[in-house]
């Protein structure tokens, strides 16, 4: 049982390039989330999904798109990367609605030059 | 939307002493308040949580208190040990941490001095 895994661990992009971050969970969780973590800012919610085929915007969704084609996977896309998107990205999942532990992945460190 | 303030940003205590981290939230509809510990290079990990219908919860050396009237909650760590050194985040949610995720504080870097 690997829990929540994220691919890649680290990536460097040039401004304007695109990429997709992959999050996978093997706990059969319904809810999945993407957060970004910046120094001194805590974690901020980008997008989330309450089930396969559904997505919703969080606090800071601009510049990102997401897809949840399979229950176990949640993809975060950057269509045209900007230096402001340099951050550490964390994926999380939880079993069901309400009062359940959110399990976090190890993070993806992204540097946009 | 919800706003969570966390203090202090850095806390240094002697090994064996107690540490207290405080958070305030803005939305009175928030009903779930978890605390996460993040070690260097890792993702956050839940250490304790409390629901709005409970005033205090304890788990061994860790306790959380909630004051709904004042809209603040605190993390208490007693008999601190070197392995307690990490960044701690408080969070709040209106949906029990489910449908709309969590709103996090900015974190407290806890340093345990030997």
Contacts between the chains, C-beta under 8 A, distances in Angstrom:
chain1	res1	chain2	res2	distance
A	4	B	43	7.5
A	31	B	98	6.0
A	31	B	99	7.5
A	33	B	101	5.1
A	35	B	101	7.6
A	35	B	104	8.0
A	40	B	9	7.7
A	40	B	106	6.0
A	40	B	107	7.9
A	41	B	106	6.2
A	42	B	4	7.9
A	42	B	6	7.6
A	42	B	89	6.1
A	42	B	104	4.0
A	42	B	105	5.6
A	42	B	106	4.3
A	42	B	107	5.5
A	43	B	44	7.1
A	43	B	89	6.9
A	43	B	102	7.7
A	43	B	104	4.5
A	44	B	104	7.3
A	45	B	100	7.7
A	45	B	101	4.3
A	45	B	102	7.2
A	45	B	103	7.5
A	48	B	100	7.1
A	48	B	101	5.2
A	50	B	98	7.9
A	50	B	99	5.9
A	56	B	100	7.8
A	58	B	100	7.6
A	58	B	101	5.9
A	59	B	1	6.9
A	59	B	103	7.5
A	90	B	43	5.4
A	90	B	44	7.3
A	92	B	43	7.8
A	94	B	97	6.7
A	94	B	98	6.5
A	96	B	98	7.0
A	97	B	95	6.8
A	97	B	96	6.8
A	97	B	98	3.7
A	97	B	99	5.8
A	98	B	32	7.5
A	98	B	95	6.4
A	98	B	96	3.1
A	98	B	97	7.0
A	98	B	98	4.6
A	99	B	32	5.9
A	99	B	49	7.6
A	99	B	51	6.2
A	99	B	96	4.2
A	99	B	97	6.6
A	99	B	98	7.6
A	100	B	96	7.5
A	100	B	97	6.7
A	100	B	98	6.8
A	101	B	34	7.8
A	101	B	46	4.8
A	101	B	49	7.6
A	102	B	34	7.5
A	102	B	46	6.9
A	102	B	97	6.0
A	102	B	101	7.9
A	102	B	102	6.6
A	103	B	46	7.9
A	104	B	36	7.8
A	104	B	43	3.4
A	104	B	44	5.0
A	104	B	45	7.0
A	105	B	43	5.4
A	106	B	41	7.8
A	106	B	42	6.1
A	106	B	43	5.2
A	107	B	41	7.9
A	107	B	42	7.6
A	107	B	43	5.5
